[in-house]
């Protein structure tokens, strides 16, 4: 049976949230071990006030209120379903994605029933990969943690998704590698079966994103939505990155047009000189 992951967003750029919503739910078409569901919650929830504090809370303060928040999200989801006379669906774990920056620089906290991915400490030096790919990668970690396999964190970096990383910059290696080390694979397999490992690796490798210049690829759709996974280095594209993406789309066509105009001008000059 698939593990159901309820995903909620808070304090995030709307454009980034829309891109993530598409990519997260698209992952349901790639495998059967995890089912990611977008979940709503009341906009006045007190947990949001904590996350929006400046400076942000430390991770212990956030963790203290996270379990109750997860329960409220599930209760709200059940009430909304009942309002439309729909059956309440089970959610195994609630994962909150936010651009909050924890005061002590933690970026991922959680347990088998809830998790918070807080990338407010993101900066452009962390790219590539893009911030979207960081969220997707850590979301898979959260989904695997929901299995309750007792996977700890490695202090020494080995490009495994369960490495301990003191900073987001250090996390970069495991996002790029999309890897789970043999020790962690053994624990996941013993708890849930090898198919959970295989499906997690499908998501982590991110080959499914494809090429942004191939019309049918997922990355191309994301690019049309305004976020170029291969050029955007921040939470949203800068002016330079937008211009670069536009040049890639229109560059060849414009180059041919300019070349033709130059040749035409030369021809006119040559004809004029002959006269």
ZIFENLIN-V942665 format. One record per pair of residues at least 4 apart in sequence whose ideal C-beta (glycine too) atoms are under 7 Angstrom apart, sorted by sequence separation. I is the first residue (numbers start at 1). J is the second residue. If there is no record, write none. Layout:
I|J + I|J
This chain:
12|16 + 13|17 + 14|18 + 15|19 + 16|20 + 17|21 + 18|22 + 19|23 + 20|24 + 21|25 + 22|26 + 23|27 + 41|45 + 47|51 + 48|52 + 53|57 + 57|61 + 59|63 + 60|64 + 62|66 + 65|69 + 66|70 + 67|71 + 68|72 + 69|73 + 70|74 + 71|75 + 72|76 + 73|77 + 74|78 + 75|79 + 76|80 + 77|81 + 78|82 + 79|83 + 102|106 + 110|114 + 122|126 + 129|133 + 131|135 + 132|136 + 133|137 + 134|138 + 135|139 + 136|140 + 138|142 + 139|143 + 140|144 + 141|145 + 142|146 + 154|158 + 166|170 + 171|175 + 172|176 + 173|177 + 180|184 + 181|185 + 182|186 + 183|187 + 184|188 + 185|189 + 186|190 + 187|191 + 188|192 + 189|193 + 192|196 + 194|198 + 195|199 + 196|200 + 197|201 + 198|202 + 199|203 + 200|204 + 201|205 + 210|214 + 218|222 + 219|223 + 220|224 + 221|225 + 228|232 + 234|238 + 237|241 + 239|243 + 240|244 + 241|245 + 242|246 + 243|247 + 244|248 + 245|249 + 246|250 + 247|251 + 250|254 + 251|255 + 252|256 + 253|257 + 254|258 + 255|259 + 256|260 + 257|261 + 258|262 + 259|263 + 260|264 + 261|265 + 262|266 + 263|267 + 264|268 + 265|269 + 266|270 + 267|271 + 268|272 + 269|273 + 270|274 + 271|275 + 12|17 + 51|56 + 57|62 + 81|86 + 110|115 + 129|134 + 158|163 + 165|170 + 174|179 + 180|185 + 189|194 + 212|217 + 215|220 + 222|227 + 223|228 + 227|232 + 232|237 + 237|242 + 81|87 + 82|88 + 109|115 + 110|116 + 145|151 + 154|160 + 157|163 + 165|171 + 202|208 + 211|217 + 214|220 + 28|35 + 50|57 + 81|88 + 108|115 + 109|116 + 144|151 + 210|217 + 212|219 + 213|220 + 222|229 + 9|17 + 28|36 + 154|162 + 188|196 + 189|197 + 210|218 + 211|219 + 212|220 + 27|36 + 108|117 + 122|131 + 153|162 + 154|163 + 155|164 + 188|197 + 209|218 + 210|219 + 228|237 + 232|241 + 78|88 + 107|117 + 153|163 + 154|164 + 208|218 + 209|219 + 219|229 + 227|237 + 231|241 + 25|36 + 50|61 + 107|118 + 151|162 + 153|164 + 163|174 + 212|223 + 226|237 + 24|36 + 50|62 + 107|119 + 119|131 + 185|197 + 25|38 + 157|170 + 161|174 + 228|241 + 231|244 + 77|91 + 107|121 + 159|173 + 160|174 + 231|245 + 50|65 + 119|134 + 159|174 + 102|118 + 105|121 + 119|135 + 157|173 + 212|228 + 7|24 + 21|38 + 74|91 + 101|118 + 180|197 + 212|229 + 228|245 + 47|65 + 98|116 + 100|118 + 117|135 + 159|177 + 161|179 + 212|230 + 93|112 + 101|120 + 160|179 + 161|180 + 74|94 + 93|113 + 94|114 + 95|115 + 96|116 + 97|117 + 98|118 + 99|119 + 100|120 + 101|121 + 141|161 + 159|179 + 160|180 + 180|200 + 209|229 + 73|94 + 93|114 + 99|120 + 117|138 + 140|161 + 141|162 + 160|181 + 180|201 + 47|69 + 93|115 + 95|117 + 117|139 + 162|184 + 223|245 + 158|181 + 178|201 + 45|69 + 70|94 + 137|161 + 160|184 + 117|142 + 178|204 + 45|72 + 115|142 + 178|205 + 178|206 + 5|34 + 7|36 + 2|32 + 3|33 + 5|35 + 7|37 + 108|138 + 115|145 + 2|33 + 3|34 + 4|35 + 5|36 + 6|37 + 7|38 + 8|39 + 41|72 + 2|34 + 5|37 + 7|39 + 41|73 + 110|142 + 2|35 + 4|37 + 6|39 + 8|41 + 112|145 + 151|184 + 39|73 + 42|76 + 112|146 + 41|76 + 110|145 + 112|148 + 151|187 + 134|171 + 150|187 + 10|48 + 39|77 + 97|135 + 137|175 + 149|187 + 149|188 + 11|51 + 62|102 + 10|51 + 11|52 + 134|175 + 147|188 + 126|168 + 133|175 + 149|191 + 59|102 + 70|113 + 126|169 + 148|191 + 149|192 + 161|204 + 56|100 + 58|102 + 70|114 + 95|139 + 125|169 + 144|188 + 147|191 + 56|101 + 57|102 + 58|103 + 59|104 + 147|192 + 56|102 + 57|103 + 58|104 + 63|109 + 122|168 + 126|172 + 129|175 + 51|98 + 56|103 + 59|106 + 62|109 + 67|114 + 95|142 + 121|168 + 129|176 + 55|103 + 66|114 + 51|100 + 93|142 + 119|168 + 147|196 + 59|109 + 66|116 + 39|91 + 93|146 + 37|91 + 62|116 + 92|146 + 144|200 + 140|200 + 107|168 + 105|167 + 140|203 + 56|120 + 140|204 + 8|73 + 6|73 + 137|204 + 133|206 + 20|97 + 6|91 + 12|97 + 4|90 + 8|94 + 10|96 + 12|98 + 4|91 + 5|92 + 6|93 + 11|98 + 12|99 + 4|92 + 5|93 + 6|94 + 7|95 + 8|96 + 9|97 + 10|98 + 11|99 + 3|92 + 11|100 + 5|95 + 7|97 + 132|227 + 133|229 + 132|229 + 130|229 + 130|232 + 131|235 + 127|233 + 23|132 + 34|143 + 124|233 + 124|234 + 20|132 + 19|132 + 23|136 + 122|235 + 20|135 + 24|139 + 16|132 + 99|235 + 5|143 + 3|143 + 5|146 + 3|146 + 3|147 + 33|195 + 33|196 + 34|199 + 33|199 + 32|199 + 31|199 + 31|202 + 30|202 + 31|203 + 30|203 + 27|203 + 30|208 + 26|218 + 23|222 + 19|222 + 22|225 + 19|225 + 18|225 + 19|227 + 15|226 + 15|227 + 16|235 + 16|236 + 15|236 + 13|235 + 13|236
